[in-house]
């Protein structure tokens, strides 16, 4: 279930940056990078960020959809990783560990966002600036998909995205979500059932669902 990624109001080449971290181009694998981080090697934190920021940003976007807090969540993932790099048992699994941190941050955010309805009562000039979606053939699909995902419980939404959108295996998905495979499968099944039940009632998604059905049949 591929979800088109909209264009954000962002200058070309711009991306969120942790303060005081400068990107450094160094060829090394994740295990070597983790060792450098644990040894507090100068520049290691910058290399971590530069190497994985695009992946983490894209992953959180697909989990959460357009959101004014996206950049802050990305920073939280790296701040946690830098503080608790000693908890990573397998240095070579750095990328999947970062995704697991992202899942936890997004889960907490989704739940807290639903409790923060007081934002609706703030003056307009105090509300976060909304993310702008490109006005093209995919824009309405993106809006509709995000609207449906936003109605799902956090765990079901995350299960659906990490497995069906990110393409992680059931084992990888369960690990990223910090749960057993059987529990993950139940969340995934519930999420898929609810998602397509809502999608079938939305005319804007009719052709998208038809295309998916043809793809699955091939």
C-alpha positions as CSV (number, residue, x, y, z in Angstrom):
1,X,0.0,0.0,0.0
2,X,2.2,2.8,-1.3
3,X,1.2,6.2,0.0
4,X,2.4,9.2,-2.1
5,X,4.6,11.6,-0.2
6,X,3.6,15.2,-0.6
7,X,5.9,18.1,-1.1
8,X,6.4,20.2,2.0
9,X,7.0,23.9,2.3
10,X,10.8,23.4,2.5
11,X,13.7,24.9,0.6
12,X,15.5,22.5,-1.8
13,X,18.1,20.5,0.0
14,X,16.8,21.7,3.4
15,X,16.2,19.2,6.2
16,X,15.9,19.3,9.9
17,X,19.3,19.6,11.7
18,X,20.2,19.0,15.3
19,X,21.9,22.1,16.7
20,X,25.7,21.9,17.0
21,X,25.8,18.8,14.7
22,X,27.6,19.3,11.4
23,X,27.3,16.6,8.7
24,X,30.6,14.9,7.9
25,X,31.1,12.5,5.0
26,X,32.8,9.4,6.3
27,X,32.6,5.9,4.8
28,X,32.0,3.5,7.7
29,X,29.4,0.8,8.5
30,X,26.9,1.2,11.3
31,X,28.8,-1.1,13.7
32,X,31.9,1.1,13.3
33,X,29.8,4.2,13.8
34,X,28.3,2.8,17.0
35,X,31.8,2.1,18.4
36,X,32.8,5.6,17.6
37,X,29.7,7.0,19.4
38,X,30.4,4.9,22.5
39,X,34.0,6.1,22.5
40,X,32.8,9.7,22.2
41,X,34.8,10.2,19.1
42,X,34.7,13.8,17.8
43,X,32.3,14.1,14.8
44,X,30.6,10.7,15.5
45,X,27.3,12.3,16.5
46,X,27.3,14.4,13.3
47,X,28.0,11.3,11.2
48,X,25.1,9.4,12.9
49,X,22.7,12.3,12.1
50,X,23.9,12.8,8.5
51,X,23.8,9.1,7.7
52,X,20.3,8.3,9.1
53,X,18.3,11.6,9.1
54,X,16.7,11.1,5.7
55,X,15.6,7.5,6.6
56,X,14.3,8.5,10.0
57,X,12.5,11.6,8.6
58,X,10.8,9.6,5.8
59,X,9.9,6.8,8.2
60,X,8.2,9.2,10.7
61,X,6.4,11.0,7.8
62,X,4.9,7.7,6.6
63,X,3.9,6.8,10.2
64,X,2.4,10.2,11.0
65,X,1.6,12.0,7.8
66,X,2.0,15.7,7.3
67,X,2.4,17.3,10.8
68,X,3.9,20.5,12.2
69,X,5.8,18.5,14.9
70,X,7.6,16.2,12.4
71,X,11.0,17.9,12.7
72,X,10.8,17.9,16.5
73,X,10.1,14.2,16.5
74,X,13.1,13.5,14.3
75,X,15.3,15.5,16.7
76,X,13.9,13.5,19.6
77,X,14.8,10.3,18.0
78,X,18.5,11.3,17.6
79,X,18.6,12.9,21.0
80,X,17.5,9.6,22.6
81,X,19.9,7.6,20.4
82,X,22.9,9.7,21.4
83,X,22.0,9.5,25.1
84,X,21.3,5.8,25.2
85,X,23.6,4.4,22.5
86,X,24.9,2.0,25.2
87,X,21.6,0.2,25.2
88,X,22.0,-1.0,21.6
89,X,22.9,-4.7,21.9
90,X,23.8,-5.3,18.2
91,X,25.8,-2.3,16.7
92,X,25.1,-3.6,13.2
93,X,21.3,-3.2,13.9
94,X,21.6,0.6,14.4
95,X,19.1,1.5,11.6
96,X,16.4,-0.8,12.9
97,X,17.1,0.4,16.5
98,X,16.5,4.0,15.3
99,X,13.3,3.0,13.7
100,X,12.2,1.3,16.9
101,X,12.9,4.6,18.7
102,X,10.9,6.4,16.1
103,X,7.9,4.1,16.5
104,X,7.9,4.8,20.3
105,X,8.0,8.5,19.8
106,X,5.3,8.5,17.2
107,X,3.0,6.2,19.3
108,X,3.3,8.6,22.2
109,X,2.7,11.6,20.0
110,X,-0.4,10.2,18.4
111,X,-1.9,9.4,21.7
112,X,-1.0,12.8,23.2
113,X,-2.3,14.6,20.1
114,X,-5.7,13.2,20.6
115,X,-5.8,14.6,24.1
116,X,-4.7,18.1,23.1
117,X,-8.0,19.2,21.7
118,X,-7.5,22.5,23.5
119,X,-5.5,23.7,20.5
120,X,-8.8,24.3,18.7
121,X,-9.5,27.1,21.2
122,X,-6.2,28.9,20.7
123,X,-6.1,32.2,18.6
124,X,-5.3,31.5,15.0
125,X,-1.9,33.1,15.2
126,X,-0.8,30.7,17.9
127,X,-1.7,27.5,15.9
128,X,1.2,25.6,14.2
129,X,1.6,26.4,10.6
130,X,0.0,23.6,8.6
131,X,2.1,21.5,6.1
132,X,1.2,22.3,2.5
133,X,0.4,19.4,0.2
134,X,1.2,19.8,-3.5
135,X,-2.0,20.3,-5.5
136,X,-1.7,17.4,-8.0
137,X,-3.3,14.1,-8.8
138,X,-2.0,12.5,-5.6
139,X,-2.9,15.3,-3.2
140,X,-6.5,14.2,-2.5
141,X,-5.4,10.6,-2.1
142,X,-2.8,11.6,0.4
143,X,-5.3,13.6,2.4
144,X,-7.8,10.8,2.4
145,X,-5.3,8.2,3.4
146,X,-3.9,10.3,6.2
147,X,-7.5,11.1,7.4
148,X,-8.2,7.4,7.7
149,X,-4.9,6.5,9.4
150,X,-5.6,9.3,11.9
151,X,-8.8,7.5,13.0
152,X,-7.0,4.3,13.8
153,X,-5.7,3.5,17.3
154,X,-2.0,4.3,17.4
155,X,-0.8,0.7,17.6
156,X,-2.9,-0.4,14.6
157,X,-1.9,2.5,12.5
158,X,1.8,1.9,13.2
159,X,1.5,-1.8,12.5
160,X,-0.2,-1.1,9.1
161,X,2.4,1.5,8.1
162,X,5.6,-0.4,9.1
163,X,4.6,-3.6,7.4
164,X,2.5,-2.5,4.4
165,X,4.1,0.8,3.6
166,X,7.7,0.4,4.8
167,X,7.8,-3.2,3.7
168,X,9.3,-4.6,6.8
169,X,8.9,-8.3,7.4
170,X,6.6,-9.5,10.2
171,X,9.6,-10.2,12.4
172,X,11.2,-6.8,11.7
173,X,7.9,-5.0,12.3
174,X,7.3,-6.8,15.6
175,X,10.8,-5.9,16.8
176,X,10.4,-2.3,15.8
177,X,7.1,-2.1,17.6
178,X,8.5,-3.8,20.7
179,X,6.0,-6.7,20.6
180,X,5.6,-10.4,19.7
181,X,4.9,-11.5,16.2
182,X,1.5,-12.8,17.2
183,X,0.5,-9.5,18.9
184,X,1.8,-7.6,15.9
185,X,-0.3,-9.8,13.5
186,X,-3.4,-9.1,15.5
187,X,-2.8,-5.3,15.4
188,X,-2.0,-5.5,11.7
189,X,-5.2,-7.4,10.9
190,X,-7.4,-5.0,12.9
191,X,-5.7,-2.0,11.3
192,X,-6.1,-3.4,7.7
193,X,-9.8,-4.3,8.3
194,X,-10.6,-0.8,9.6
195,X,-8.6,1.0,7.0
196,X,-10.2,-0.6,4.0
197,X,-13.6,-0.4,5.5
198,X,-13.2,3.4,5.7
199,X,-11.5,3.6,2.4
200,X,-14.3,1.8,0.5
201,X,-16.7,4.6,1.6
202,X,-14.5,7.4,0.2
203,X,-15.0,8.1,-3.5
204,X,-11.6,9.8,-3.8
205,X,-9.9,6.5,-3.1
206,X,-12.0,4.3,-5.4
207,X,-9.5,4.3,-8.3
208,X,-6.6,3.9,-5.9
209,X,-8.2,0.8,-4.3
210,X,-9.0,-0.6,-7.7
211,X,-5.4,-0.2,-8.7
212,X,-4.3,-1.9,-5.6
213,X,-6.7,-4.8,-6.3
214,X,-5.3,-5.2,-9.8
215,X,-1.7,-5.2,-8.5
216,X,-2.5,-7.8,-5.8
217,X,-4.1,-10.0,-8.4
218,X,-1.0,-10.0,-10.7
